[in-house]
């Protein structure tokens, strides 16, 4: 593998915004897709997260493909749903973007933990990032499922060996957290501006 598993995602993140600073639908979803192979390396512990992220990417991508010109801007589909008063529906694109962004928050936090806490076991890094990000939006059932899944987290050293490839893994993780985080923050700000950032899991 050329570079680390983060290389395609890091390249993709560079293209998420237009020259005018607009968040673009396809490049954002492509950047998220490039993170799926990284999640795969966690094995069974991240199966739920991977399927959730994959489902939300597909939902947003299908909407985009229905009219690529109309939905070039990532937020246009949300604005349309807000105006039609369908944004709060469980199958809305707004809901999809919200949970996709939250899942990515969790992953950024998790990789930040792996970078900053060299002595933490993988399960501790996962649990800490979960409590800082997704937990407050999850009901009891989702929280319990997540706690059980975290017990299946892989050995930290083996995981790091698998993802590092031929590149500098710490540098790539740092770059991923630094460049992806502001984009996620921008999604939250936009969702908050239309009153959609605090929705909890039903």
Secondary structure, DSSP 8 states (H G I E B T S, - for coil): --S-TTHHHHHHHTTSB-TT--BBHHHHHHHHHHHHHHHHTTGGGGHHHHHHHHHHHHHHHHHHHH-TTTT-BTTHHHHHHHHHT-TTSTTSHHHHHHHHHHHHHHHHHHHHHHHH-TT--HHHHHHHHHHHTTGGG--HHHHHHHHHHHTT---HHHHHHHHHTTS-HHHHHHHHHHHHHHHHHHHHHHHHHTT-TT----
